[in-house]
Amino acid sequence: MKKTLAASLIAIVLAASCGPKVKPVAPPSVGPRLRVAVIEFENKTTYGQRLGTAAADVLVTELGKTDRFILIERAKLDKLLAEQKLGLTGVVDPSTAAQMGKVLGAAAIVTGAVSEFGVQQKSTDMLISESKQQVARAVVDVRVINVETSQILYAESGTGEVKSTTGTFLGMGTHGSYNESIEGEALRAAIQKFAGNLTSRLVQIPWTCRVAEVEGRMLYLDAGLRSGLNVGQELEMVQLGDEIKSPSTGLVIGRKEKLLGTARVTEQMGEDAAKADIEQGSTPAKGDLLRLPKVFPAGK
């Protein structure tokens, strides 16, 4: 009986190994990457000087893992904003954020605040044993601001709590000193609570790039290889007009648009630029917008 069962198992394994090979399916293309700037978070706590910077750095790492965005490097961000005399702190109103985004060439600004942070230490000391526990807790708020409209598209908070325990029994075991790593772990845990939702909201922002130069019917674009803009990609050319404001709130809800025609990417240039030929329509001006063609559901 055992020999029969073993033979059957061997036959199944051999049949599986000799069967048709299944080619791995490539992950679906996610299209061009959106440019995002993460501004230093405001530190609303009395804990530490660089807490806002640390929060922004953790968020940049989490967004970078998705490979869905071009995240503007901090050195470039600091330099450009300093040249424009714009603040780097998380205390940013939507209109200032929109100005920052245009300077940085970003589609969205992500900022926020560390609203709560602290580390508690508890210890118990008995006759033959001793234990110490550290508990770090962080609350981080985040906001996404659309550069074109200055609207806050998304806001959420995340709470992270991390514990570290050490102990000894009859003098043996771990003698715990202060564990600084749990501070960063609590901050990361708080940000990871909303990182997935944040990514989902960011990818809903329509991708665009700009006309950098015009040469006859050929366009130079400020997006290319790094942005994931492929040769052969068709793009709509759009001229943006005046802002459209809500009559009830006075907030910008959009801008007037004039569709100029279409262009097609013909060549990638350097790290993140491309050439495109105008296929139909009128010639755009430097600074005009290019975007992916709108896809309408069948029957619309």
C-alpha positions as a printed NumPy array, in Angstrom:
array([[  0.   ,   0.   ,   0.   ],
       [  2.76 ,   2.426,   0.968],
       [  4.703,   1.589,  -2.209],
       [  1.594,   2.215,  -4.328],
       [  0.995,   5.591,  -2.644],
       [  4.628,   6.601,  -3.071],
       [  4.555,   5.625,  -6.758],
       [  1.387,   7.663,  -7.275],
       [  2.958,  10.748,  -5.68 ],
       [  6.079,  10.4  ,  -7.841],
       [  3.903,  10.113, -10.96 ],
       [  2.006,  13.298, -10.058],
       [  5.255,  15.235,  -9.486],
       [  6.738,  14.019, -12.781],
       [  3.55 ,  14.871, -14.669],
       [  3.556,  18.375, -13.225],
       [  7.21 ,  18.922, -14.079],
       [  6.792,  17.604, -17.62 ],
       [  3.614,  19.538, -18.339],
       [  3.418,  22.73 , -20.408],
       [  5.455,  25.592, -18.976],
       [  3.393,  28.554, -17.83 ],
       [  5.071,  31.825, -18.686],
       [  5.037,  34.375, -15.887],
       [  2.609,  37.205, -16.543],
       [  4.202,  40.634, -16.503],
       [  2.555,  43.07 , -14.139],
       [  0.255,  45.531, -15.879],
       [  1.728,  48.894, -16.829],
       [  0.719,  51.667, -14.461],
       [  1.436,  54.438, -16.96 ],
       [  3.575,  57.522, -16.475],
       [  4.674,  58.347, -12.933],
       [  3.212,  61.357, -11.165],
       [  5.617,  63.945,  -9.752],
       [  5.06 ,  64.401,  -6.028],
       [  6.777,  66.676,  -3.511],
       [  6.706,  65.744,   0.181],
       [  7.21 ,  68.875,   2.273],
       [  8.624,  68.716,   5.785],
       [  5.856,  68.01 ,   8.298],
       [  5.015,  70.42 ,  11.085],
       [  6.087,  69.248,  14.526],
       [  3.253,  70.135,  16.897],
       [  4.88 ,  68.317,  19.801],
       [  7.602,  69.395,  22.197],
       [  9.585,  66.265,  21.368],
       [ 12.7  ,  66.67 ,  19.25 ],
       [ 13.71 ,  69.231,  16.661],
       [ 13.735,  67.01 ,  13.565],
       [ 10.501,  65.104,  14.059],
       [  8.818,  66.814,  11.086],
       [ 11.777,  66.041,   8.83 ],
       [ 11.84 ,  62.432,   9.995],
       [  8.122,  62.015,   9.253],
       [  8.568,  63.375,   5.726],
       [ 11.546,  61.083,   5.125],
       [  9.613,  58.012,   6.277],
       [  6.717,  58.904,   3.982],
       [  9.071,  59.388,   1.018],
       [ 10.439,  55.88 ,   1.658],
       [  6.941,  54.367,   1.823],
       [  5.826,  56.086,  -1.398],
       [  9.089,  55.138,  -3.101],
       [  8.391,  51.444,  -2.462],
       [  5.354,  51.642,  -4.781],
       [  7.411,  52.728,  -7.817],
       [  4.39 ,  54.806,  -8.888],
       [  5.807,  58.302,  -8.37 ],
       [  8.738,  60.574,  -9.094],
       [  9.606,  61.935,  -5.672],
       [ 11.513,  65.19 ,  -5.786],
       [ 14.846,  64.847,  -3.98 ],
       [ 15.139,  66.786,  -0.732],
       [ 18.3  ,  68.631,  -1.842],
       [ 16.582,  69.878,  -5.004],
       [ 13.427,  70.669,  -3.066],
       [ 15.274,  72.709,  -0.435],
       [ 17.304,  74.59 ,  -3.051],
       [ 14.361,  75.529,  -5.269],
       [ 12.135,  76.597,  -2.401],
       [ 14.947,  78.614,  -0.815],
       [ 15.53 ,  80.405,  -4.13 ],
       [ 11.826,  81.273,  -4.271],
       [ 11.848,  82.216,  -0.569],
       [  9.082,  79.731,   0.19 ],
       [  8.874,  77.992,   3.56 ],
       [  9.737,  74.317,   3.986],
       [  7.707,  73.599,   7.088],
       [  4.421,  71.732,   7.22 ],
       [  2.602,  74.975,   8.101],
       [  1.529,  75.429,   4.468],
       [ -1.811,  76.74 ,   3.224],
       [ -3.23 ,  75.379,  -0.049],
       [ -2.404,  78.476,  -2.124],
       [  1.237,  78.452,  -0.983],
       [  1.41 ,  74.705,  -1.672],
       [  0.155,  75.272,  -5.216],
       [  2.873,  77.885,  -5.728],
       [  5.471,  75.432,  -4.402],
       [  4.213,  72.697,  -6.699],
       [  4.509,  74.87 ,  -9.796],
       [  8.065,  75.855,  -8.882],
       [  8.953,  72.184,  -8.336],
       [  7.079,  70.875, -11.377],
       [  4.978,  68.639,  -9.109],
       [  1.362,  67.62 ,  -9.614],
       [  0.71 ,  67.246,  -5.895],
       [  2.131,  68.459,  -2.602],
       [  2.013,  66.12 ,   0.393],
       [  2.442,  67.629,   3.826],
       [  1.06 ,  67.272,   7.328],
       [  1.991,  67.292,  10.983],
       [  3.203,  65.112,  13.816],
       [  0.431,  65.98 ,  16.253],
       [  1.323,  63.611,  19.118],
       [  4.538,  61.883,  20.126],
       [  5.904,  60.466,  23.339],
       [  7.744,  57.599,  25.016],
       [  6.679,  56.117,  28.355],
       [  8.846,  53.886,  30.514],
       [  7.482,  51.357,  32.968],
       [  9.482,  49.07 ,  35.238],
       [  8.741,  46.342,  37.774],
       [ 11.31 ,  45.256,  40.331],
       [ 10.627,  42.079,  42.303],
       [ 12.855,  40.005,  44.55 ],
       [ 14.206,  37.689,  41.855],
       [ 13.172,  39.424,  38.631],
       [ 13.144,  42.83 ,  37.016],
       [ 11.494,  44.049,  33.807],
       [ 11.42 ,  47.31 ,  31.902],
       [  9.051,  48.34 ,  29.139],
       [  9.198,  51.331,  26.825],
       [  6.112,  52.384,  24.843],
       [  6.442,  54.873,  21.987],
       [  3.279,  56.394,  20.483],
       [  2.954,  58.695,  17.484],
       [  0.021,  60.36 ,  15.714],
       [  0.702,  61.74 ,  12.225],
       [ -1.693,  63.804,  10.092],
       [ -1.305,  64.014,   6.311],
       [ -2.798,  66.179,   3.541],
       [ -2.603,  66.047,  -0.254],
       [ -2.945,  69.327,  -2.158],
       [ -3.63 ,  69.502,  -5.891],
       [ -1.21 ,  71.98 ,  -7.437],
       [ -3.519,  73.045, -10.274],
       [ -6.577,  73.814,  -8.122],
       [ -5.065,  74.369,  -4.631],
       [ -7.71 ,  71.98 ,  -3.292],
       [ -7.058,  69.593,  -0.417],
       [ -7.798,  66.246,  -2.063],
       [ -7.198,  63.965,   0.881],
       [ -6.637,  64.153,   4.627],
       [ -6.137,  61.366,   7.147],
       [ -4.424,  60.528,  10.436],
       [ -2.471,  57.478,  11.513],
       [ -1.532,  56.244,  14.982],
       [  1.443,  54.015,  15.679],
       [  2.47 ,  52.369,  18.941],
       [  5.574,  50.264,  19.518],
       [  6.644,  48.452,  22.7  ],
       [ 10.074,  47.262,  23.795],
       [ 10.48 ,  45.009,  26.826],
       [ 13.623,  43.789,  28.578],
       [ 14.012,  41.764,  31.767],
       [ 16.255,  39.763,  34.075],
       [ 15.685,  36.742,  36.285],
       [ 18.122,  36.034,  39.124],
       [ 20.476,  38.557,  37.544],
       [ 20.432,  36.815,  34.15 ],
       [ 18.865,  38.226,  31.004],
       [ 18.842,  41.577,  29.214],
       [ 19.645,  44.722,  31.119],
       [ 17.662,  47.276,  29.157],
       [ 18.915,  50.774,  28.464],
       [ 16.919,  53.392,  26.577],
       [ 15.903,  52.038,  23.147],
       [ 15.983,  54.946,  20.685],
       [ 14.926,  52.804,  17.724],
       [ 11.327,  52.512,  18.937],
       [ 10.844,  56.254,  18.316],
       [ 11.397,  55.823,  14.601],
       [  9.405,  52.583,  14.578],
       [  6.386,  54.339,  16.115],
       [  6.602,  57.109,  13.528],
       [  6.797,  54.576,  10.685],
       [  3.905,  52.537,  12.136],
       [  1.717,  55.664,  12.2  ],
       [  2.55 ,  56.572,   8.594],
       [  2.04 ,  53.014,   7.352],
       [ -1.542,  53.207,   8.626],
       [ -2.463,  55.656,   5.853],
       [  0.269,  55.017,   3.257],
       [ -1.915,  52.644,   1.209],
       [ -4.898,  55.003,   1.107],
       [ -2.596,  57.901,   0.306],
       [ -1.107,  56.033,  -2.653],
       [ -4.585,  55.161,  -3.953],
       [ -5.617,  58.826,  -3.822],
       [ -2.458,  60.123,  -5.461],
       [ -2.735,  57.813,  -8.475],
       [ -6.193,  59.255,  -9.161],
       [ -4.644,  62.635,  -9.978],
       [ -4.446,  62.966, -13.788],
       [ -0.878,  62.746, -15.101],
       [  0.403,  65.761, -17.042],
       [  3.641,  67.241, -18.332],
       [  4.571,  70.579, -19.886],
       [  5.883,  71.882, -23.166],
       [  9.458,  72.957, -22.446],
       [ 10.288,  74.258, -25.944],
       [  8.641,  74.461, -29.362],
       [ 10.509,  73.99 , -32.642],
       [  8.164,  74.111, -35.619],
       [  5.843,  71.111, -35.26 ],
       [  8.168,  69.384, -32.791],
       [  7.791,  69.718, -29.038],
       [ 10.283,  69.235, -26.218],
       [  8.596,  67.826, -23.118],
       [  9.652,  67.959, -19.461],
       [  8.967,  64.235, -19.   ],
       [ 10.55 ,  61.137, -20.487],
       [ 12.287,  57.929, -19.433],
       [ 12.203,  58.46 , -15.669],
       [  8.569,  59.53 , -15.803],
       [  7.66 ,  56.334, -17.667],
       [  6.638,  58.217, -20.82 ],
       [  7.174,  55.781, -23.669],
       [  7.942,  56.385, -27.334],
       [  4.72 ,  56.13 , -29.336],
       [  2.513,  57.462, -26.51 ],
       [ -0.259,  59.736, -27.771],
       [ -0.89 ,  62.898, -25.752],
       [ -3.517,  65.616, -25.78 ],
       [ -2.266,  69.208, -25.986],
       [ -4.205,  71.554, -23.716],
       [ -4.071,  75.297, -23.171],
       [ -5.14 ,  76.268, -19.669],
       [ -7.248,  79.377, -19.17 ],
       [ -8.678,  81.257, -16.23 ],
       [ -9.417,  79.645, -12.896],
       [-12.983,  78.512, -12.188],
       [-14.141,  79.321,  -8.666],
       [-17.073,  78.046,  -6.679],
       [-19.638,  80.846,  -6.206],
       [-20.465,  79.593,  -2.709],
       [-16.967,  79.025,  -1.279],
       [-14.713,  81.052,  -3.56 ],
       [-12.37 ,  78.058,  -3.833],
       [-10.757,  77.129,  -7.134],
       [-12.517,  74.052,  -8.535],
       [-10.733,  73.884, -11.874],
       [ -9.482,  75.85 , -14.855],
       [-10.868,  76.565, -18.285],
       [ -9.326,  74.344, -20.95 ],
       [ -8.876,  74.533, -24.698],
       [ -7.972,  71.3  , -26.471],
       [ -5.388,  72.185, -29.118],
       [ -4.913,  68.74 , -30.685],
       [ -2.733,  65.677, -30.233],
       [  0.982,  64.876, -30.291],
       [  2.936,  61.62 , -30.225],
       [  6.201,  60.917, -28.37 ],
       [  9.008,  60.161, -30.839],
       [ 12.174,  60.099, -28.73 ],
       [ 13.309,  60.013, -25.107],
       [ 16.029,  62.464, -24.107],
       [ 18.413,  62.239, -21.172],
       [ 17.074,  61.29 , -17.777],
       [ 13.585,  62.756, -18.003],
       [ 12.755,  64.623, -21.215],
       [ 11.314,  63.703, -24.587],
       [ 10.497,  64.913, -28.085],
       [  7.015,  64.72 , -29.597],
       [  5.581,  65.536, -33.014],
       [  2.27 ,  67.325, -33.384],
       [ -0.097,  64.978, -35.207],
       [ -3.106,  67.228, -35.506],
       [ -4.295,  70.602, -34.296],
       [ -2.636,  73.909, -33.565],
       [  0.826,  74.435, -32.076],
       [  0.946,  74.864, -28.28 ],
       [  3.052,  77.469, -26.51 ],
       [  5.86 ,  76.902, -24.045],
       [  4.331,  75.949, -20.701],
       [  1.143,  74.473, -22.144],
       [ -0.098,  71.148, -20.827],
       [  0.082,  67.636, -22.254],
       [ -1.956,  64.797, -20.791],
       [ -3.012,  61.243, -21.514],
       [ -6.087,  60.994, -23.768],
       [ -9.303,  60.639, -21.838],
       [-10.821,  57.168, -22.03 ],
       [-14.599,  57.046, -21.984],
       [-16.615,  53.937, -21.063],
       [-18.149,  52.032, -23.975],
       [-21.474,  53.446, -25.085],
       [-20.73 ,  56.939, -23.758]])
